[in-house]
Amino acid sequence: KGWRGSRSNGAARRGYSGGSKKVSKGGGSVGEGKKIEEVEVEVDSQTHIPVLLDEVINSFKSARINRKKDSSDLVFVDCTFGRGGHSQALLNTFPNCKIVAIDVDSNAFTQPRSQQIIKENPARIIPVHGWYGDIHKILHRLEIPKVNGILLDLGISSPHVQNPEYGLSFRLNGPLNMKLGQINPNLDGVLHRKAKFATTADIIVNEYGQDKIEEILFKLGQEKKAKKIAAAIIRERMTGLRIKTTQHLVDVIYSVTGSGFKKPGKGSAHQGLNLNIDPATKTFQALRMYVNREIQQIRLVLAQSEQLLKVGGRLSVISFHSLEDREVKNFMWYCSGKRKEYFGGARSEDEGESESGGEGSMELVTRNALSASKKELEENVRSRSAKL
């Protein structure tokens, strides 16, 4: 009881879901039968605190979109709706604006808090189940050519980690899934887009070659022991056992790293905090990011945002770890004219001239990324890694 949040990267970023759920917590060593312990997790749906909320709202308020007194023609896209905290604040700040609320997980729209926001603003919120990398297709389908603001709150939320069916937690035993784009067939009033990717963590771990697994863990998880962990996974497969659960995979990882928690290293965003890091963190992060093509999705939505924003529009992105942060920085530097190349290729001639004129199509609003204030860090420890 009183779930504290996973230690995984981004485990508790965008709030908690309501109600309580019985979940399995596995134990035992590799290959042995697991003793399953029933644990009841109680979560208060009202404890959700949107990260960097004041900074996000101020960024939209300071934009040229706010120079008009009438906000009836303002359209924003919340690419990661979650529990609707940022969208609710935008609705309150711009009384007549409209919001396209996108979330890759259709279950986000079934939570009490998000349902309440949608029901209270039926004419102002358009809920869309889909990938934010498809933002252009989504807006085209809605016959919205351009928008005034785009917001991304990257990563996963604590409800994803709390629900063992997603297979994202190394503390709660569940199937080795990790797919975020799941469809709730009983959800009405939500525009759906088909699931994009069929790969699961189960397929990667049990069917991919050792070199490919090592590459995934090293590039997406920055796991220094990627080679040894990949070899341990192959050895476990050679015993004839299929790695089907998160606990089984954790046991394999621990056979290489040990089960002891590590203190955040020098230069880490968590340095100096009383926070221990589970040795399975980076492996789970890498598998999740590969399954959901997270880097590709970030690149797609950023590239499309340049064409979808009106002159004076605002792009605000909240990132949580270095891989996300690097993608966002490189793109913004490129669009502001501070960098000539992006993703290894220069701007092509057929992209046309920028609407704003000058050297770049966008202007950097802040010199450096914004971090949580001391007050927010005291009230919401989940904001410690967030950068806007």
C-alpha positions in Angstrom: 0.0 0.0 0.0 1.1 3.5 -0.6 3.0 2.9 -3.8 6.0 5.2 -3.9 6.7 5.1 -7.6 9.1 3.1 -9.7 12.7 4.0 -9.8 12.7 3.6 -13.6 13.5 6.6 -15.8 10.3 8.6 -16.1 8.2 6.2 -14.0 6.3 8.8 -12.2 6.0 11.9 -14.4 2.5 12.7 -15.1 0.4 11.6 -12.1 -1.5 8.7 -10.7 -4.6 6.8 -11.7 -7.5 6.3 -9.4 -8.7 3.3 -7.5 -6.8 0.2 -6.3 -5.5 -2.9 -8.0 -4.1 -6.2 -7.0 -0.8 -6.9 -8.8 1.8 -9.6 -8.6 5.2 -9.1 -7.3 7.5 -11.9 -8.4 10.5 -13.5 -6.6 13.0 -16.3 -7.0 16.0 -16.8 -9.1 16.5 -17.4 -12.8 14.6 -20.4 -14.1 12.9 -21.2 -10.8 9.2 -21.3 -10.1 8.1 -17.9 -8.9 6.3 -17.3 -5.7 3.7 -14.7 -6.4 2.8 -12.2 -3.7 -0.5 -10.4 -4.0 -0.1 -6.7 -3.2 -2.9 -4.2 -3.2 -1.9 -0.8 -4.6 -3.9 2.2 -3.6 -3.6 5.4 -5.6 -5.4 8.7 -5.2 -6.5 10.0 -8.6 -6.4 13.6 -7.3 -2.7 13.6 -6.4 -1.7 14.3 -10.0 0.6 17.3 -10.3 1.5 18.4 -13.9 5.2 19.0 -14.2 6.5 22.5 -15.0 2.9 23.7 -15.2 3.6 27.4 -14.5 6.5 27.5 -17.0 4.4 25.9 -19.7 1.5 28.3 -19.3 3.9 31.3 -19.1 5.5 30.2 -22.3 2.2 30.2 -24.1 1.1 33.5 -22.5 4.2 35.3 -23.6 3.9 34.2 -27.2 2.5 36.4 -29.9 -0.6 34.3 -29.9 -1.7 36.0 -26.7 -1.7 39.6 -28.2 -5.3 39.2 -29.3 -8.0 39.7 -26.6 -10.3 37.2 -28.3 -8.9 33.6 -27.9 -11.8 31.9 -29.8 -9.6 31.2 -32.9 -6.7 29.7 -30.8 -6.0 26.0 -31.3 -3.5 24.1 -29.2 -2.3 20.5 -29.5 -1.5 18.6 -26.3 0.4 15.7 -27.7 0.6 13.8 -24.4 -2.8 14.4 -22.8 -2.3 11.9 -19.9 -4.6 13.1 -17.0 -5.2 16.4 -18.7 -3.4 18.7 -16.2 -1.7 20.8 -18.8 -4.8 20.9 -21.0 -7.0 22.0 -18.1 -4.6 24.9 -17.4 -4.6 26.0 -21.0 -8.4 25.9 -21.1 -8.5 28.1 -17.9 -5.8 30.5 -19.3 -7.3 30.9 -22.7 -11.1 30.8 -22.0 -12.2 30.3 -25.7 -9.4 28.2 -27.1 -9.7 24.7 -28.5 -7.4 21.8 -27.7 -6.6 18.6 -29.7 -5.8 16.2 -27.0 -3.6 13.3 -28.3 -2.5 10.3 -26.3 -1.0 7.0 -27.5 -2.7 5.1 -24.7 -6.5 5.1 -25.1 -6.9 4.2 -21.4 -5.8 7.8 -20.6 -9.2 8.9 -21.7 -11.0 6.5 -19.3 -9.5 7.9 -16.1 -11.9 9.9 -13.9 -9.9 13.1 -14.0 -9.4 13.2 -17.8 -13.1 12.2 -18.4 -14.2 15.0 -16.2 -12.2 17.5 -18.2 -13.5 16.2 -21.5 -17.1 16.2 -20.3 -16.9 19.7 -18.9 -15.5 21.0 -22.2 -17.2 19.0 -24.9 -16.9 21.8 -27.5 -13.3 22.7 -26.7 -11.5 19.4 -26.4 -11.1 16.9 -29.3 -9.7 13.6 -27.8 -7.6 11.6 -30.2 -6.1 8.2 -29.5 -2.9 8.1 -31.6 0.8 8.7 -31.9 2.0 12.3 -31.8 4.3 11.4 -34.7 1.1 11.3 -36.8 0.2 14.9 -35.8 0.0 16.1 -39.4 -2.4 13.3 -40.4 -4.5 13.8 -37.3 -4.9 17.5 -37.9 -5.5 16.9 -41.6 -8.3 14.5 -40.7 -9.8 17.2 -38.4 -9.4 19.8 -41.1 -7.1 21.9 -39.0 -4.4 23.3 -41.3 -2.3 25.2 -38.6 -2.3 25.6 -34.9 -1.1 28.2 -32.4 0.7 26.0 -29.9 2.1 22.4 -29.6 3.0 20.9 -26.2 4.8 17.6 -25.6 5.4 16.1 -22.2 7.7 13.2 -23.1 8.1 9.8 -21.4 5.7 7.6 -19.6 3.4 8.2 -16.6 3.2 6.4 -13.3 -0.2 4.7 -14.3 1.7 2.9 -17.0 4.2 1.6 -14.5 1.6 0.8 -11.9 -0.4 -1.4 -14.2 1.6 -4.7 -14.6 -0.2 -5.5 -17.8 1.9 -3.0 -19.7 5.1 -4.8 -18.5 7.0 -1.5 -17.8 7.8 -2.1 -14.2 10.7 -4.2 -12.9 9.1 -4.1 -9.4 5.7 -5.6 -10.4 5.6 -8.9 -12.2 3.7 -8.9 -15.5 3.9 -10.0 -19.1 6.9 -8.7 -21.1 4.9 -6.4 -23.3 5.9 -2.6 -23.0 3.6 -1.5 -25.8 2.0 1.9 -25.0 -0.3 2.1 -28.1 -3.1 -0.1 -26.8 -6.7 0.4 -27.8 -9.7 0.3 -25.5 -12.6 -0.9 -27.8 -15.2 0.3 -25.3 -14.1 3.9 -25.5 -16.7 6.2 -27.2 -16.3 9.7 -28.5 -12.5 9.4 -29.2 -11.0 9.6 -32.6 -8.8 6.4 -33.1 -5.8 5.8 -35.2 -4.6 2.2 -35.7 -1.7 0.8 -33.6 1.6 1.3 -35.5 4.0 -1.3 -34.1 3.6 -5.0 -33.5 7.0 -5.6 -31.7 6.9 -6.3 -28.0 9.7 -6.7 -25.4 8.9 -10.4 -25.4 9.8 -10.7 -29.1 13.0 -8.6 -28.7 14.3 -10.6 -25.8 13.4 -14.1 -27.1 13.8 -13.7 -30.9 16.4 -11.0 -31.6 20.1 -11.9 -32.0 22.7 -11.0 -29.3 24.3 -8.2 -31.3 20.9 -6.5 -31.9 19.9 -6.8 -28.2 23.3 -5.3 -27.2 22.9 -2.5 -29.6 19.4 -1.6 -28.3 20.5 -1.7 -24.7 23.6 0.4 -25.4 22.1 3.1 -27.7 18.7 3.6 -26.0 19.5 2.7 -22.4 23.1 3.8 -22.3 23.8 0.6 -20.5 27.5 0.0 -19.9 27.0 -3.7 -19.3 24.9 -4.1 -22.5 27.1 -6.8 -23.9 27.1 -8.9 -20.8 23.3 -8.6 -20.3 22.7 -9.5 -23.9 24.9 -12.6 -23.5 23.0 -13.5 -20.3 19.7 -13.3 -22.2 21.0 -15.6 -24.9 22.3 -18.1 -22.3 18.9 -18.1 -20.6 17.2 -18.8 -24.0 19.5 -21.7 -24.6 18.1 -23.5 -21.5 14.8 -23.8 -23.3 13.0 -21.2 -21.1 11.2 -18.4 -22.8 11.6 -15.1 -20.9 7.9 -14.2 -20.7 7.6 -12.0 -17.6 9.2 -8.8 -16.3 10.4 -10.6 -13.2 12.2 -13.3 -15.2 14.0 -10.6 -17.2 14.9 -8.8 -14.0 16.5 -12.0 -12.7 18.5 -12.4 -15.8 19.8 -8.8 -15.5 20.6 -9.3 -11.8 22.7 -12.4 -12.7 25.0 -9.9 -14.4 24.7 -6.7 -12.4 23.7 -8.0 -9.0 20.5 -6.8 -7.3 22.1 -4.0 -5.3 20.9 -0.4 -6.0 23.4 2.2 -7.3 23.7 5.8 -6.3 23.4 8.4 -9.1 26.7 9.0 -10.7 28.6 12.3 -11.1 27.0 14.5 -13.6 23.7 12.7 -13.4 20.5 14.7 -13.1 19.8 12.8 -9.9 23.2 13.5 -8.3 22.9 14.7 -4.8 19.4 13.3 -4.3 18.6 10.5 -1.9 17.7 8.2 -4.8 18.9 4.8 -5.6 18.8 3.4 -9.1 17.8 -0.2 -9.8 20.3 -2.1 -12.1 17.4 -3.0 -14.4 16.4 0.6 -15.1 18.4 1.2 -18.2 17.5 -2.2 -19.8 13.8 -1.6 -19.3 14.1 2.0 -20.6 15.9 0.8 -23.8 13.4 -2.0 -24.5 10.4 0.4 -24.0 11.9 3.1 -26.2 12.6 0.5 -29.0 9.2 -1.1 -28.8 7.4 2.2 -29.1 9.9 3.8 -31.5 10.1 6.8 -29.1 13.1 8.6 -30.7 11.5 8.2 -34.2 8.2 9.6 -32.9 10.0 12.6 -31.3 11.8 13.4 -34.5 8.5 13.1 -36.5 6.5 15.4 -34.3 9.3 18.0 -34.1 9.8 18.1 -37.9 6.1 18.4 -38.5 5.6 21.1 -35.9 7.7 23.5 -37.9 5.1 23.3 -40.7 2.0 23.2 -38.5 2.6 26.2 -36.3 1.2 29.6 -37.3 3.5 32.6 -37.2 3.9 33.6 -33.6 3.0 30.0 -32.5 4.8 28.3 -29.6 6.4 24.9 -29.4 7.0 23.7 -25.8 8.6 20.4 -25.0 9.3 18.8 -21.6 12.0 16.1 -21.7 13.3 13.9 -18.9 16.5 12.2 -20.0 19.5 12.9 -22.2 18.3 11.1 -25.3 15.1 13.1 -25.4 16.8 16.3 -24.5 19.4 15.9 -27.2 16.8 15.4 -29.9 14.8 18.5 -28.8 17.9 20.7 -28.5 19.3 19.7 -31.9 16.0 20.4 -33.6 15.4 23.8 -31.9 19.0 24.9 -32.6 18.6 23.9 -36.2 15.2 25.7 -36.7 16.6 28.8 -35.0 19.5 28.9 -37.4 22.2 28.0 -34.8 22.9 24.7 -36.6 23.0 24.0 -40.3 22.2 20.3 -40.2 19.7 18.1 -38.4 19.7 14.3 -38.3 22.8 14.4 -40.5 21.1 16.3 -43.4 21.0 19.9 -44.3 17.7 21.7 -44.9 16.5 20.8 -48.4 15.4 23.4 -51.0 11.9 21.9 -51.4 11.1 22.7 -47.7 10.4 26.3 -48.9 11.2 29.5 -47.1 10.4 29.9 -43.5 7.2 31.9 -42.7 9.0 34.1 -40.2 11.8 35.0 -42.7 15.4 35.5 -41.7 17.9 32.7 -41.1 15.6 30.3 -39.2 12.0 29.4 -39.1 11.8 29.6 -35.3 13.2 31.7 -32.5 14.6 30.4 -29.2 12.6 31.9 -26.4 15.0 30.9 -23.6 18.8 30.7 -23.8 18.8 27.4 -21.9 16.2 24.8 -21.0 14.0 25.7 -18.0 14.1 23.4 -14.9 11.7 23.1 -12.0 11.9 25.8 -9.3 13.0 25.0 -5.8 9.4 25.3 -4.7 8.2 22.7 -7.3 11.0 20.3 -6.4 9.9 20.4 -2.8 6.2 19.8 -3.7 6.8 17.4 -6.6 9.9 15.3 -6.6 8.9 13.9 -10.0 9.9 17.2 -11.6 13.6 16.8 -10.7 14.7 15.6 -14.2 12.2 17.7 -16.2 13.5 20.3 -18.7 11.3 22.7 -20.7 
